[in-house]
Amino acid sequence: MEFDKNTKKDISKNIFIRLVQRTDLRRIYEIEIESFKTPYSFFTLQTLFWFNKEYFYVAEIDGKIVGYIIGDVRNNRGHVVSIAVDSQYRGKGVGKCLMEVLIKKFKETNIKTIRLEVAVSNLIAQTFYKKMGFRAIGQIKNYYRNGEDAFLMEKRL
Ligand SMILES: CC(C)(COP(=O)(O)OP(=O)(O)OC[C@H]1O[C@@H](n2cnc3c(N)ncnc32)[C@H](O)[C@@H]1OP(=O)(O)O)[C@@H](O)C(=O)NCCC(=O)NCCS
């Protein structure tokens, strides 16, 4: 995909990242459904909202939610549970802004390592994570419900 650098620059100025609210979940679910082959259910998103509120952010452009990121802390390690951007708004820096805010939050919590899983077929997300400083440290067999493997990726803060 080619990026229009000027468009990205203009839109970047309007990206607003904030913590999630319960009323955002319907819109987040829409983005979830269009973004993943095996999306989280609405119930799972509600559960993540209740248990991970402090690490759950949305991105807005002109008041519209265009993406989200969900983090978690497990055994003193940061974890990226999920990230997705509305397909109409990809390639404009929204994912990068979301990840930067979550990384900042992890740093404030004195987290030293962040991990995530990404489908072996999801080359765009792998490129994105590498750009954000993650590197693959292993492969997990049958990680997804559809039987696909995941790469385990890690970033040191
Ligand atoms: C992965 C995803 C969140 C990236 O969000 P985004 O807002 O499009 O990404 P950004 O515009 O912030 O891009 C940041 C960097 O990622 C890389 N990148 C993003 N999209 C890319 C693409 N289509 N092709 C190649 N590199 C890409 C680039 O290196 C880019 O940096 P650059 O703009 O300086 O070149 C988005 O593609 C998405 O929602 N995908 C579907 C859901 C998904 O797969 N989530 C990850 C599950 S593990």
The ligand as an ORCA input file, in Angstrom:
! r2SCAN-3c Opt
* xyz 0 1
  C      -1.993     -2.969     11.998
  C      -2.803     -1.662     12.034
  C      -3.395     -1.465     13.442
  C      -1.853     -0.493     11.727
  O      -2.547      0.728     11.934
  P      -2.344      1.998     10.950
  O      -3.015      3.156     11.564
  O      -2.765      1.635      9.579
  O      -0.742      2.155     11.002
  P       0.106      3.518     10.894
  O      -0.458      4.368      9.800
  O       0.227      4.128     12.228
  O       1.514      2.948     10.395
  C       2.690      2.905     11.207
  C       3.746      2.108     10.472
  O       3.287      0.753     10.267
  C       3.687      0.289      8.966
  N       2.491      0.014      8.161
  C       1.209      0.308      8.464
  N       0.387     -0.107      7.469
  C       1.159     -0.655      6.532
  C       0.904     -1.249      5.246
  N      -0.345     -1.381      4.771
  N       1.959     -1.726      4.547
  C       3.210     -1.626      5.018
  N       3.535     -1.052      6.211
  C       2.508     -0.577      6.958
  C       4.534      1.380      8.352
  O       5.888      1.104      8.680
  C       4.059      2.628      9.079
  O       5.051      3.597      9.194
  P       5.229      4.776      8.069
  O       3.878      5.403      7.908
  O       6.242      5.684      8.658
  O       5.669      4.085      6.837
  C      -3.941     -1.655     10.960
  O      -3.390     -2.056      9.719
  C      -5.116     -2.566     11.275
  O      -6.062     -2.187     11.958
  N      -5.100     -3.815     10.763
  C      -6.210     -4.770     10.981
  C      -6.221     -5.276     12.408
  C      -4.919     -5.970     12.754
  O      -4.366     -6.727     11.972
  N      -4.441     -5.719     13.991
  C      -3.243     -6.354     14.515
  C      -3.613     -7.682     15.106
  S      -2.216     -8.542     15.754
*
